[in-house]
Amino acid sequence: MSTSRRTLLGAALGGAAGAAVGLSAATTAHAASWQQKWAPSASADGLGAFETIEDDRADSHPAAHPHIYATGNNWRFNMHTVDRDTSTDRQRQEVTGLRNGSGSDYLKWTEGQTWRVTYSMYIPSSLKATTTFTHIMQMKQPGSGTSPLIVQSLRRVNGVQTIELKQAIDNVLIGRVNLDPLHDKWTDVDFQIKVGNGTAGTVRWILKSGGATVIDASKTGLDTFLADRVRPKWGIYRSLGDTSGSLQDTYMLLTNLRGYQLG
């Protein structure tokens, strides 16, 4: 099975798929002006593409280091059943933020701004949905102890494996689809967020597989800001409290990560 990604998400960045959600008609006419701010290469930038790396923070499984690394054109996140985070009831192998170059040159998503990330993810059948949380993308305020704002998760619902997007603070479901058809293949993700406090935030979530749209869901009137700024996270972050027997050694691949700001 090849792990090289052969297509780039969403051939065009304009048009209906490029329109930011929750904006007026006058503003959406301007929505084609997504400005690319981040376009890392796994082969060239490696883990330097990210603001921080959270690779086995508790040093629970040193024999398997590194758990996160670049391989060819992909970023790979390995998770083993023995891995433990600093909170021992869960596991975490994640990267955060969008870094350009070296040092402190990373993108900051602040209140009132609208951002978009597109990428492709490979979810093997060994990465299963669970009865408790398994997050594969989060939007958070930086800092320890902060609650997630938005989570893309693999969740069992009435025994069915699903992938979903939620606004986590108020437990608002933005969209949910069956995970099984997305296993063992590449899925394109288009995530858009207006960073807004109270009810000023909006989110749009698009998944495509084999060129076909799996889901295109959006919500307005969301709280998508706590304080300071919003920072994306990718990887595998899961609870050990699953009761379905779904936890096993696994991995996830990401490629073609791109970041855009609405100008």
Stockholm file with secondary structure:
# STOCKHOLM 1.0

chainA/1-263         MSTSRRTLLGAALGGAAGAAVGLSAATTAHAASWQQKWAPSASADGLGAFETIEDDRADSHPAAHPHIYATGNNWRFNMHTVDRDTSTDRQRQEVTGLRNGSGSDYLKWTEGQTWRVTYSMYIPSSLKATTTFTHIMQMKQPGSGTSPLIVQSLRRVNGVQTIELKQAIDNVLIGRVNLDPLHDKWTDVDFQIKVGNGTAGTVRWILKSGGATVIDASKTGLDTFLADRVRPKWGIYRSLGDTSGSLQDTYMLLTNLRGYQLG
#=GR chainA/1-263 SS CCCCCCCCSCSCSSHHHHSCTTCCHHHHTTTTCEEEEECCCHHHHGGGGSSEEEECTTCCCGGGCCSEEEETTEEEEEECTTCCCSSTTEEEEEEESCBCSSTTCBCCBCTTCEEEEEEEEECCTTSCCBSSCEEEEEEECSSTTCCEEEEEEEEEETTEEEEEEEETTTTEEEEEEESGGGTTSEEEEEEEEECCSTTCEEEEEEEEETTEEEEEEEEEEECCCCSSCBEEEEEEEEESCCSSSCCCSEEEEEEEEEEEEEC
#=GC SS_cons         CCCCCCCCSCSCSSHHHHSCTTCCHHHHTTTTCEEEEECCCHHHHGGGGSSEEEECTTCCCGGGCCSEEEETTEEEEEECTTCCCSSTTEEEEEEESCBCSSTTCBCCBCTTCEEEEEEEEECCTTSCCBSSCEEEEEEECSSTTCCEEEEEEEEEETTEEEEEEEETTTTEEEEEEESGGGTTSEEEEEEEEECCSTTCEEEEEEEEETTEEEEEEEEEEECCCCSSCBEEEEEEEEESCCSSSCCCSEEEEEEEEEEEEEC
//
